Amino acid sequence: MKSSLAFLILFFTITISNAQTETGNLLVGGEVFIDFTGEKQKFGSTTSDVSNTFSISARPKVGYFFMDGLVAGLELNFQSSSTKFDDDEKVTTHGFGVGPFARYYLDNGLFGEVFVGVGSVKVEAPFFGEQKSSLFGYRLGVGYAIFLGDHIAIEPSIMYDRESQKVKDSDAKSILSVIEIGIGLKAYLDFR
């Protein structure tokens, strides 16, 4: 057990290098999130399925290291989900967002990240038709860059997202707060 722990510490120490996060380098990559959600309701001794949701989102990003350890750039967000209810009704949601992000790396591979973005969401449902909303959101999080060589890193992270959607031509507004655990893949390119 102690030798396994020592090996992991040595592995992470060797794979972290400051060369990837130096001024002038470029960060390219993104994250993909896939989610399956099932909702059930229980009344007395009877349990019934209410809905099943499948959603996928992708976040490609590109950034430039303006100083050692500090990268800033642009991130796109694509999201799509489909919810099927027990009465065979189906609701689909498609969203797009864009905004700047900034990330700061410590010498040990830990990083903090912030993102602010705007976008739009379209929801289609048989019981109210099509509904379009404008979107504003931000994200704060921390992660760890595990370098697999000189230019590629796997990055597990935990993020807090807060999103506000305002329905067009309406006073309706919804606010969504989410804590995400994800993993990303990044390329660190040297253009100096």
C-alpha positions in Angstrom: 0.0 0.0 0.0 2.8 2.4 0.9 4.7 1.6 -2.3 1.6 2.3 -4.4 1.1 5.6 -2.7 4.7 6.5 -3.2 4.5 5.6 -6.9 1.4 7.8 -7.4 3.1 10.8 -5.8 6.3 10.3 -7.8 4.2 9.9 -11.0 2.3 13.1 -10.5 5.4 15.0 -9.5 7.3 13.9 -12.6 4.4 14.6 -15.0 3.9 18.2 -13.9 6.0 20.6 -15.8 6.0 24.4 -15.9 7.0 24.4 -19.6 3.5 23.8 -20.8 2.1 26.9 -19.0 4.8 29.4 -20.0 4.1 32.8 -21.6 3.4 32.5 -25.4 2.0 28.9 -25.3 -1.5 28.1 -26.6 -4.1 25.9 -24.9 -6.5 24.0 -27.1 -9.1 21.4 -26.0 -12.4 21.0 -24.2 -14.7 18.9 -22.2 -17.6 16.6 -22.9 -20.4 15.8 -20.4 -23.0 13.1 -20.8 -25.8 12.7 -18.4 -28.7 10.2 -17.9 -31.4 11.1 -15.4 -34.4 9.1 -14.3 -37.2 10.5 -12.2 -39.6 8.4 -10.2 -42.5 9.3 -7.9 -43.9 7.3 -5.0 -47.4 7.6 -3.7 -48.0 5.2 -0.8 -46.8 1.8 -1.9 -47.0 2.7 -5.7 -43.8 3.8 -7.5 -44.0 5.1 -11.1 -41.6 6.4 -13.7 -42.1 10.1 -14.4 -39.4 10.9 -16.9 -36.0 9.9 -18.4 -33.6 12.5 -19.7 -30.5 12.1 -21.8 -28.3 15.2 -22.2 -24.9 15.9 -23.8 -22.8 19.1 -23.7 -19.5 20.0 -25.3 -17.2 22.9 -24.4 -14.4 23.5 -26.8 -11.9 26.2 -25.9 -8.8 28.0 -27.0 -6.6 30.3 -25.0 -3.2 32.1 -24.9 -0.8 32.2 -22.0 -0.3 35.9 -21.4 2.1 35.2 -18.5 3.5 32.1 -16.9 0.6 30.1 -15.5 -2.2 32.5 -16.7 -4.2 31.6 -19.8 -7.2 33.5 -21.1 -9.3 32.8 -24.2 -12.7 31.9 -25.6 -15.0 29.0 -24.8 -18.0 27.7 -26.8 -20.8 25.7 -25.2 -23.1 23.4 -27.0 -25.9 21.5 -25.2 -28.7 19.2 -26.2 -31.1 17.2 -24.1 -34.2 15.1 -24.6 -36.7 14.2 -21.8 -39.3 11.5 -22.3 -42.3 11.4 -19.9 -44.2 8.3 -18.9 -47.2 9.5 -21.1 -44.8 9.4 -24.1 -44.6 13.2 -24.3 -41.1 14.4 -25.3 -39.3 17.7 -24.5 -36.1 18.6 -26.4 -33.7 21.4 -25.4 -30.9 22.9 -27.5 -28.6 25.6 -26.3 -25.5 27.5 -27.4 -23.3 29.9 -25.5 -20.0 31.7 -25.9 -17.8 33.7 -23.6 -14.3 34.4 -22.2 -12.5 32.2 -19.7 -9.4 32.6 -17.6 -7.4 30.0 -15.8 -4.4 30.1 -13.4 -2.1 27.2 -12.9 0.0 26.6 -9.7 3.4 24.9 -10.0 1.9 21.6 -8.8 -0.7 21.3 -11.7 -3.7 22.6 -9.7 -5.6 25.3 -11.5 -8.5 27.7 -10.8 -10.9 28.7 -13.6 -13.6 31.3 -14.2 -15.9 31.6 -17.2 -18.7 34.2 -18.1 -20.9 33.7 -21.1 -24.1 34.5 -22.9 -26.2 32.5 -25.3 -29.6 31.2 -26.2 -31.8 28.2 -25.5 -34.7 26.7 -27.4 -37.2 24.3 -25.8 -39.7 22.3 -27.8 -42.6 20.6 -25.9 -46.0 19.4 -27.1 -47.8 21.1 -24.2 -46.5 24.7 -24.9 -44.8 24.5 -28.4 -41.5 26.2 -29.0 -40.0 28.5 -26.4 -36.8 30.6 -26.8 -34.8 32.1 -24.0 -31.7 34.3 -23.6 -29.0 33.0 -21.4 -26.4 34.5 -19.0 -24.1 32.4 -16.8 -20.9 32.0 -15.0 -18.7 29.2 -13.8 -16.1 28.9 -11.1 -14.0 25.8 -10.5 -10.8 24.0 -9.7 -9.0 21.2 -11.4 -5.7 19.3 -11.8 -3.6 19.0 -15.0 -2.1 15.5 -15.4 0.4 15.8 -18.2 0.8 12.7 -20.4 4.0 13.9 -22.0 5.1 17.3 -23.2 1.8 18.6 -24.8 -1.3 16.6 -23.7 -3.0 16.7 -20.3 -6.1 15.0 -18.8 -7.8 17.4 -16.5 -10.3 16.3 -13.8 -12.2 19.2 -12.4 -15.1 20.3 -10.1 -17.1 23.3 -11.2 -20.0 25.4 -9.9 -22.3 26.7 -12.7 -24.9 29.4 -12.3 -27.2 30.1 -15.2 -30.1 32.5 -15.7 -32.6 32.0 -18.5 -35.1 34.7 -19.5 -38.0 33.6 -21.8 -38.4 35.8 -24.8 -41.6 38.1 -24.8 -42.3 37.1 -21.2 -41.5 38.0 -17.6 -40.6 34.3 -16.9 -37.1 33.7 -15.7 -35.4 30.6 -14.3 -32.1 30.2 -12.4 -30.1 27.0 -12.4 -27.2 26.2 -10.1 -25.2 23.0 -10.8 -22.1 21.4 -9.3 -20.3 19.4 -12.0 -17.5 16.9 -11.8 -15.9 16.4 -15.2 -12.8 15.5 -17.1 -11.2 17.3 -20.0 -8.5 16.8 -22.5 -6.1 19.7 -23.4 -3.2 20.2 -25.8 -0.5 22.8 -24.8 1.2 24.1 -27.9 4.5 26.0 -27.9 4.5 28.9 -30.5 7.4 30.8 -29.1 
